[in-house]
Amino acid sequence: MAQVLEFKLPDLGEGLTEAEIVRWLVQVGDVVAVDQPVVEVETAKAMVDVPCPYAGVVTARFGEEGTELPVGAPLITVAVGADASGDAAEGSGNVLVGYGTSEAPARRRRVRPAQPAPTGPAPTAAASNGQGPARAAAPAPAPAPEAAPEAVPEVTDGPVPVISPLVRRLARENGLDLRELTGSGPDGLILRADVEYALRAAAAAQGRTAPAPAPAVTAATPGTTRTPLKGVRGAVADKLSRSRREIPDATCWVDADATELMRARAAMNAAGGPKISLLALLARICTAALARFPELNSSVDTEAREVVRFDRVHLGFAAQTERGLVVPVVRDAHARDAESLTAEFARLTESARTGALTPGELTGGTFTLNNYGVFGVDGSTPIINHPEAAMLGVGRIIPKPWVHEGELAVRQVVQLSLTFDHRVCDGGTAGGFLRHVADCVEQPAVLLRTL
C-alpha cells in the first residue's frame, strides 16, 4: 500500500530562512525519482533547484509561483511504494538545495487520470492553493483494469538553449515561447536581450508598449511607486544596514602609479597560455598584504567581545548582475596563483550573471575586493561586507600627470581605498596594509619578495 510522505522546504543554510517559488518543475500526478528537482526557488542569495528525497507520485503541491515560503513549510507530498510508482520507495535523505546524489534527474512522467475527476472539493485543495499545510490524502483507488489507460510519458520538445532562470521567468511571465526564438549568444544561447527584443517586437505589432522587466511595485500616492525590498535587494539592504549599525568603520586612500603593473600583465599575456586578468593580479597583491597584516583578515564576535582572526583568505569580490549586487567568494585565495584566480573569477562571475550561484559560493568571505573602477569612477568609501573587517576598493586606471623619476610624465594612475573596522586595528595597521598594496601596484617586483 502506498504511503504519503511530506517533503518540506529544507534548511538552506547560511542563515537563509525563506525562499520564493519561481517555477514548479512537477505537477500533481507526476512520477518523480529520488533527487529529481521538483521546484525552482529564489533565495536572497541565489536561484536554485530543490531536489526531492523520495520516489513516487506527487499528490499535492504547496504554494503558487511567486509565493514566499519559510524553511520547514511543506513543499509537496509524495505517495511512495510499489502501488504508487512501481519502484521501491527509498529516499536519498538528501535535503541540500541544489545538490543531488544521482548523476542526472530522471525524466518526469505525467500520470493521466483514468476517468474525470469527481465533482466537489478535492482532498488536496488546501495544499494546492497554498492556503495551509494540510496533509494531502492518498490518491484515490485505481479504476478497474479494463478502464485504466496506460500511463503516457509527458511529451516534451528538445532542450531550449537557455541558461539563465531569469530569462525563463521573463518569458514565462509574458507568455513568450522560448522555442520560437533564435538566441544571439554563443551556440544560439537565448539571452535576456533576445527575450526583451521579442517582447518589444510583439508589442509593436499589436500597437502597444512592451512590459518593462521591472520588479513588482505597489501603488502609492500619485506620482510615486513602492518597490518591495525583497530577494537580493532586500538581503543587500539588510546587510548594509547592519554593517553601518554595528561596525565603526574608517576609510583611508592613496593614489598609485599602476603603469608597471599594467606592463607586467601585458608581458605575462604576451608569453602565451591562459590570459591573466587584472583582478587576479590585484587579488594576489591583496593576499600578500593580508599575510603581512593579518589583523584585517578577521571578524569581531560582538557577544564574546573577541576578534576572530582567520588563517585562510576567502576572498569576496563585488559583482553587479541583473538581480543586483552579489559578492561571490573565492575559497582559499591565498593558495591560488594568478592563473587559478583568473579562472575562478571568470567561473563565479558567469554563475552570478546567470543566477546559478549556490548559497555556499556567496557566503563565508573573510575579505572583499571591490573593483568599482569598471563603473568609470575613481574613488569610493565602500561599506564593509558584514561580518568582515575590511574591504579594498579599486578605482579606474587612467592616464594622469605624475612625477616619475623626478620628471613630470603621463602615467597610468589608480586610486586605492581601504575601509576597515576600527575595532580590529588602528590607522597604523590599515595604512601599512594600503601602502604595501600600493607599493606592489607600483613595483610588482615587491610582490616577489613576499611570496
N, C-alpha and C positions, 0 to 999 in steps of 0.2 A: 504494500500500500504506500502511496506517495506521502511524503512528509513535507509540509510547507515551512521553509526557513526564511527568516527575515534578515536581509543584508542592510546594515546601516552605513551611513557616511562615515568612513574610517577617520581615525585621528590623523590629520595631515602633517602633524609635527611642526617644529619650528614656530610654535606659538599661534599657528593658524587655527581658528575656531569655527569658521564658516566657509561656505562656498556657494557660488551661484550656478544653477543648472543652465548650461549653454545649449546642449543638444542631447537628447536621448538617442542612444545607439541601438536600443532594442525596444520592442513593443510588447504589450501583454499578449501572450500566446507564443512568443518566440522561444526556441530552444537555445540555451546558452551552454557553452563549455566552461570548464574550470579556467579561471584567469582571463576570460573574454571581457574586454572593455564593454561596459553597459551604458555609461553616461560620460559626457564631456562636461567638466566643470571648470569654472574660473575662480581662482582664489585671489587674494591680494598680491600674490607673488607670481603665479604662473597659470597657464591653461593646461590642464592635464586630463587624461582619461582615467576613469576609475574601473579597475577590473573586479569582477565578481568571483568570490572564492568557491562558489557552488556550481554544479552542473545540473541542469534540469529545465523546467518550463517556467517562464516568467508569468506570474499570476497577478501581479499588481505593480504599479509604479507610483511613487510618492512625489508630488510636486511637478508643476508645469515648467516649461522652459522659461527662464527669467526669474524663477523663484530662488530665494536665498535660503539655504538650509544650514542649521548648526551641526557641528560634529556630533554624531550619535543619533541623528534623526534617521528614520527609515528611508532607504532609497528604493528598494524593490523587495518583493517576496518571490521565492522560487520553490516550486514543487519539485522535490528530488526523489529519486528512487526509480526502480525498474519500471514501475507503472507510469511514471511521469515522462521519461525521456528515452527509455530503453537502454540506458547506460547505468553503470554503478554510480551511486550517489556519494562521491567522495569530494571533500573540499580541499583546497590547497592550503587553507589557513592564511593565505596572503591577503593582507589588507592595506598594503602600502600604495598610495596613489601613484599611478604612472608606471608601476612595475608589475611584472607577471612572472610566473615560474615556467610557463610554456614558451616555446620559441616563437610561435605565431598563433594568434587567436583563430579559433575555428570559425568557418563561415556560418553565419547565423541562418536559421531556417524559421519560417513563419508557419506555425501550425494553424491551419484554417479550420473554423468551426464546421462540424458535420451538419448542423441544422441551424436555422435562425435563432438568435438569442431570445430567451423568454422575455416577455414584457414585464415591466415592474423594475424596481431598483435592483441593480446588480450588487452582489455581496461585497464587491471591491470598490464601490463608488466613492467612499470616503477616502480611500487610498489614492485612486487615480486622479481625483480632482484637487489633491493637495490640501484637503481640509483638516486632516488629522492623521495620526499614526496608527489607525486601526489596523489590526492584523487581518489580512485577507483570508477568506475561506479557501479550502482546497478546490481545484477545478471540479466541475460537475461530472458525474459518471459518463463514460463514453457511450455513444449510442450503439445499437445493435450492429454487428459486423457488416451486414449487408447494406447498411445505410451510411457507413463511415467511409468517406473518401480518403484516398491516400494522402498523407502529408506531403505537400509540394514545397520544394525549396523556393524561397523568395527569388524572383527574377531580378538580377542586377546587371547593370551595364559594366563596361570596363572601367578601370580606375580613372578618376578625374585628376589631371595634373595640378593639384593644389596642395600646398604645404601648410599655409597659414590658416589656423582656425578662425582668425578674424575675417579673412576673405570669404570663407564658407558662411560665416554668420551674416556678413553684409549681404551676400547673395540671397541667403535664405529669407532674411527679413524683408527683402524687396521682391521676392518671388521670381528670382532670376535663376534659370537653369544653367549651371556651370558647364554642362556638357555641350552647350551651344556656343561656347566662347573659345577663341584661339588665344592662348597665352603669349605674352610678349617676353616672358622670362626665358632663362636657359632651358632648352629641350621642351619648349612650349609651356613652361610653368605659368599658371594663371596668377597674376599679381593683383593687388588691390586696385592699382590704376586701371587694369583691364576691366574690373567689375564696375568701377565708377564711370569709365568711359561708356560702357554698355548701358548703364542706367541713364546717363545723360542723353545718349542717342535715342533710347526708348522714349524718354520724356519729351525730347524734341519732336519725335514723330507723332506723339499724341498731343502736342501743343501745351505741355505743362512743364513745371520745374521739377527737376530730379530731386529726390530726397537727399538731404545732406547727411553724410555718415557721422553724425554728431552724437554725443552722449544724450541719454534721456534727460529731459528737462521738465520742470513743472511750472505752471503759470504763476505769475506773481502780479504785482501792481503793473499797470500799463507801462510799456517801455522797458520792462526788466524780465529776466528769466532766472530760474533757480536750477542749478545742476547739482544732483546729489553727490556728495563726497563718498564714493564707494569704490570697491575694487582697488586697482592700483593707485588711483588718485587719492582715495581715502587712506590707504596704507601709507603713502608718502606724506600726507598731511599729518597723520598721527605721529609718524616717526620724527619728522622735522620739528613738530611742536614739542615732543618730548625732549629732543636734543636741546632746543633753546631753553626749555624749562629746567633741565637738570644739569647741563654742562656749562660751567663758567669758561667759555672759550675766549681765545685771543688769537689775533692774526698778525703775522709778520710776512714781509715780502721783499724780493730783491730782483733786479734786472740782471740777466746773464747773457753773455755772448755765446750763442749756440752755433756759430759758424763751423767750429771744428767738429762738433757732434754731427752736424749735417754732412760734412765731408767724410767723416768716418763711416756713416751709414751708406753713403753713396759708394764708397770703396768696397764695403762688405757686399753690397748688392751687385757690384760690377764683377765680383770674383766668381759668380756662378752659384748655383744652388738655390735653395729657397730664399725668397726675399725676406728681409728683416724690417719690421715696422718700427716707426719712431716710438710708438707706445711701448713696445717691448724693450727698447733701449732705456727709456725713462723708468720702466719697471725695474730693470736691472740696477739702475742707479738708486732707486728707492730702497730696494732690499739691501744693497750695500750700505746705505746710510743708516738703515734700521739696525744693522748688525753693529754699527758704531754707537748708535743712540737708541738702545732697546727700550728706553722708557716710553717711546712713542708707539711701540707695538704692544699696547696694553689696554686695559679696561678698568673701570672703577666699580667695585662691588659696594654699592651705597649702604646696603644693610649691614655688611660686616665692616664697613669703613676700611677697606683694603684695596690696594692697587694690585690687579692681577696682570702679571707680565707673561707674554706668550713667547715660547722659543721657536715657533713656526710662524711664517708670514703667509697668511691667506689674504691675497691682495684683491680688494674690490676695485672695480672701475665703473664710472658712470657711463650709461648708455641710454641715449634718447630713442624711444620707439614710438610707434603709433599708439600704443597703450599707455604711454607716459614714461617717466624716468624710472629705470631699473638699475640695480647695481649687481651684476654678476660677479662671482668670486672665483679667482684663480687659486686653486689649492696648492700649497707648498711652493709658492712663487720663488722663494729664496733658493730652492733646489733646482730651478729650471734655467737653462741657458736662453739666449735671445731667440734662437730658432724655435725652441719649445714654447716660449712665451708668445711668440707671434702666432703660432698655430692655435694655441688655446684661446687667445684673444679673438681670433677670427671665428673659431667654433662657437664660443659663447655669444659673440655679437650676432651671428646669424640666428642662433636659437632665440635670442632676445627679440629680434625683428619678426620672427615667425610665431612668437608666443609659446615656444616649446621648452623654455627653461623650467627645470624642476625646482621645487622648494629648496632642495639641498644645494643647488647652484646659485641661489640668491641669498644665502644666509651663511653666517659663520666667519665673515671677514674680520680681520684684525687691523687693517689699514686700507685707506681708499686713495686711489689716484684719479683725479678728475681733470680730464683734458678738455676744458671749456674753450680752448682756442679754436676748436672746429666750428664754433658758432661765430667766429670772426671778432672775438673780444680779447682784450689784452689782460684784464685783471678781474678778480672777484674775491669776495670774502666767503668762502664755502661754509655751509652748515655741516658740522661733523655728523657722520653717519652713526648714530647711536647704536650700540654702546661703545663704539671705538673711541680712541683718544686723539686721533689726528687725521687730517686729510691734506694731501698736497695738490694744489691747483696749478695747472699749466696753461698759460695764455697762448695766443697765436705767435708764431715765429715769423717776423717780418724784417725787411731791411731798414736799418736806422743808423743815424750818425753815431759813431762810437770811437772813443780814443783807444787805439790799438798800437801797442809798442811805441807810445809817445806821439803818435800822429793821428789826426782825425781821418777816419775811414768809414765806409759803409759796411756794416756787419749785420749778420742775422741775429736779432735780439729777441729774447723771450722774457716775460715776467713770470716769476715763480712765487706762489703764495702758500703759506702753511698756516692752517687753522688748527689749534691744539687745545687740549683740555688742560687748563692751568692747574688742575689738581694733581696731575701725574708728573709735571715738571715745571720748571721756571723758564724764563725767557732765555737764559744762557744755553740750556739744552736745546730748546726749539731753534734758536739762532744758529747753534752749532750744526744741527741737522740740515737746516736750509742752506747754510754756507757750504757744507760738504756736497750737497746736491748740485749747487751752482758751480762749484769747482769741477765736478765731474762733467757737467754740461759744457763748461768752457774748455776743459782739458781732459778729454776722455781717457788719456793715459793714466790719470789719477785713479780711475776705476780699477786699473790693473793691479795697483798696489793694495787694494782692499779685498781682492779675490783670493 
